[in-house]
Amino acid sequence: MLSSPSPISCLAVSGSLRQASSNTSVLEAAATLAPDGMIITIYKSIDELPHFNPDLDSARFQTVSTWLTRVRDADGLIVSTPEYAHGIPGSLKNALDWLVGSDAFFDKPFMLLNTSSRSTYARESLVEILSTMSGIHVERASMTIPVLGKPPGEISALIQERHSAQIRRSLELFARAIREKPGGPDHQAAL
């Protein structure tokens, strides 16, 4: 008897704290476009994390413990971020710094969803940071959805109208990479 594949759980993180963020809108669209067997949850609390300090015990802060657990429990990480002064926002970098020194992100696949083709520095920086932290960049799943500068109320409709098939295909590629990874969600079932 064939067993059905295990569901894939992905955590999505926006580097933007803005109320009407194109990056968050893209992640929300991705969550609704996820292929069967993939669940995408958006983590919206990076602004609640304390400033990273390696002298502090992460277990002392509930927000940090929750962040580490959510990343650890996810099969993959999806990130969408704006670019500020040729870099990633400080709040996102702070969240990533809290992962350093823990096993939460070790050997974790990640993909990037950009909202501007101009954010090349942030993208390169994010790939460098996450790869240095032992993440696995699934480049074939990463993509740019050009919605920067569009009115916030129109972004969701624009994504559905013009980019839903591309996003769905990227998520399918990401799901395949996660399933094919040694130790992925179906690894034990295959043994």
C-alpha positions as CSV (number, residue, x, y, z in Angstrom):
1,M,0.0,0.0,0.0
2,L,1.4,3.4,-1.0
3,S,1.5,6.0,1.8
4,S,0.7,9.6,1.0
5,P,3.6,12.0,1.2
6,S,4.0,13.9,4.5
7,P,2.8,17.5,4.4
8,I,5.5,20.1,3.9
9,S,5.5,22.9,6.5
10,C,7.1,26.2,5.4
11,L,7.6,29.3,7.4
12,A,7.4,32.6,5.5
13,V,9.1,35.8,6.8
14,S,8.7,39.3,5.5
15,G,11.6,41.7,6.1
16,S,9.2,44.6,6.0
17,L,7.3,45.9,9.1
18,R,5.1,48.2,7.0
19,Q,1.3,47.8,7.4
20,A,0.8,47.8,3.6
21,S,3.9,45.9,2.5
22,S,4.3,44.4,-0.9
23,N,6.7,41.8,0.5
24,T,4.1,40.6,3.0
25,S,1.4,40.7,0.3
26,V,3.5,38.4,-1.8
27,L,3.9,36.0,1.0
28,E,0.2,36.0,1.8
29,A,-0.5,35.2,-1.9
30,A,2.0,32.4,-1.8
31,A,0.2,30.9,1.3
32,T,-3.0,30.8,-0.7
33,L,-1.3,29.4,-3.8
34,A,0.6,26.7,-2.1
35,P,0.3,23.3,-3.8
36,D,-1.5,20.4,-2.2
37,G,0.6,19.0,0.6
38,M,2.3,22.3,1.4
39,I,1.3,24.6,4.3
40,I,2.8,28.1,4.5
41,T,2.6,30.0,7.7
42,I,3.6,33.6,7.9
43,Y,5.7,34.7,10.9
44,K,4.7,38.3,11.7
45,S,6.6,38.9,14.9
46,I,10.2,39.8,14.0
47,D,9.6,43.3,15.4
48,E,9.0,41.7,18.9
49,L,12.4,40.1,19.1
50,P,14.9,41.8,21.4
51,H,18.1,43.1,20.0
52,F,20.5,40.2,19.5
53,N,23.2,39.8,22.0
54,P,25.2,36.6,22.2
55,D,25.6,37.1,26.0
56,L,21.9,36.8,26.5
57,D,20.3,33.4,27.0
58,S,17.7,32.9,24.2
59,A,15.6,30.7,26.5
60,R,15.0,33.8,28.7
61,F,12.8,35.4,26.0
62,Q,9.6,33.8,25.0
63,T,9.6,35.6,21.6
64,V,13.0,34.2,20.8
65,S,12.1,30.7,21.9
66,T,9.0,30.8,19.7
67,W,11.0,32.1,16.7
68,L,13.6,29.4,17.1
69,T,10.9,26.7,17.5
70,R,9.0,27.9,14.5
71,V,12.1,27.9,12.3
72,R,13.3,24.5,13.6
73,D,9.9,22.9,13.0
74,A,9.6,24.2,9.4
75,D,10.7,22.1,6.5
76,G,11.7,25.2,4.6
77,L,11.9,29.0,4.9
78,I,10.5,31.5,2.4
79,V,11.8,35.1,2.7
80,S,10.6,38.3,1.0
81,T,12.4,41.5,1.9
82,P,12.8,45.1,0.8
83,E,16.3,46.5,0.2
84,Y,17.4,49.5,2.4
85,A,20.7,51.2,1.6
86,H,21.9,48.2,-0.3
87,G,21.1,45.8,2.5
88,I,18.4,43.9,4.3
89,P,16.3,45.7,7.0
90,G,17.8,45.6,10.6
91,S,14.7,43.8,12.0
92,L,15.2,40.8,9.6
93,K,19.0,40.7,10.2
94,N,18.3,40.7,14.0
95,A,15.9,37.8,13.6
96,L,18.5,35.9,11.6
97,D,21.2,36.6,14.1
98,W,19.1,34.9,16.8
99,L,19.3,31.7,14.7
100,V,23.1,31.7,14.8
101,G,24.4,29.3,17.4
102,S,21.2,27.2,17.5
103,D,20.3,24.2,15.4
104,A,17.1,25.8,14.2
105,F,18.3,26.7,10.7
106,F,20.9,24.1,10.1
107,D,20.6,22.4,6.7
108,K,17.2,24.1,6.0
109,P,16.1,24.8,2.4
110,F,15.1,28.4,1.7
111,M,13.7,30.4,-1.2
112,L,13.4,34.1,-1.9
113,L,10.4,36.0,-3.3
114,N,11.5,39.5,-4.3
115,T,9.1,42.3,-5.2
116,S,11.6,44.4,-7.1
117,S,14.2,43.5,-9.7
118,R,16.3,46.4,-8.2
119,S,16.8,44.7,-4.9
120,T,19.9,42.8,-6.0
121,Y,22.1,43.8,-3.1
122,A,19.5,42.7,-0.5
123,R,19.0,39.4,-2.4
124,E,22.8,38.7,-2.6
125,S,23.3,39.7,1.0
126,L,20.4,37.4,2.2
127,V,21.7,34.4,0.1
128,E,25.2,35.0,1.6
129,I,23.8,35.2,5.2
130,L,21.5,32.2,5.0
131,S,24.1,30.1,3.2
132,T,26.7,31.0,5.8
133,M,24.2,29.8,8.4
134,S,24.1,26.4,6.7
135,G,20.9,27.0,4.8
136,I,20.3,25.5,1.3
137,H,19.3,28.1,-1.3
138,V,16.8,26.6,-3.7
139,E,17.7,29.1,-6.4
140,R,15.4,27.6,-9.1
141,A,12.4,28.2,-6.8
142,S,13.4,31.8,-6.0
143,M,11.8,34.5,-8.1
144,T,11.0,38.2,-8.5
145,I,7.3,39.3,-8.7
146,P,7.5,42.9,-10.0
147,V,4.9,44.7,-7.8
148,L,7.0,47.5,-6.3
149,G,5.4,50.9,-6.6
150,K,1.9,49.4,-7.0
151,P,-0.9,50.7,-4.7
152,P,-1.2,48.3,-1.7
153,G,-4.8,47.6,-2.4
154,E,-4.0,46.4,-5.9
155,I,-1.1,44.1,-5.2
156,S,-3.1,41.0,-4.2
157,A,-5.3,41.3,-7.3
158,L,-2.3,41.9,-9.5
159,I,-0.5,38.9,-8.1
160,Q,-3.6,36.7,-8.7
161,E,-4.2,38.0,-12.2
162,R,-0.6,38.0,-13.5
163,H,1.7,36.0,-11.3
164,S,-0.2,33.2,-9.6
165,A,0.9,30.5,-12.1
166,Q,4.6,31.6,-11.6
167,I,4.4,31.6,-7.8
168,R,2.6,28.2,-7.8
169,R,5.4,26.8,-10.0
170,S,8.1,28.2,-7.8
171,L,6.4,26.7,-4.7
172,E,6.2,23.3,-6.5
173,L,9.9,23.5,-7.3
174,F,10.6,24.3,-3.6
175,A,8.4,21.5,-2.4
176,R,10.2,19.1,-4.7
177,A,13.6,20.2,-3.4
178,I,12.5,19.8,0.2
179,R,11.1,16.3,-0.5
180,E,14.3,15.3,-2.4
181,K,16.6,16.5,0.4
182,P,18.1,13.7,2.5
183,G,16.3,13.9,5.8
184,G,13.3,15.7,4.3
185,P,9.7,15.0,5.4
186,D,9.4,11.8,3.3
187,H,12.9,10.5,4.1
188,Q,11.8,8.2,7.0
189,A,8.8,6.9,5.0
190,A,11.1,5.9,2.1
191,L,13.4,3.8,4.4
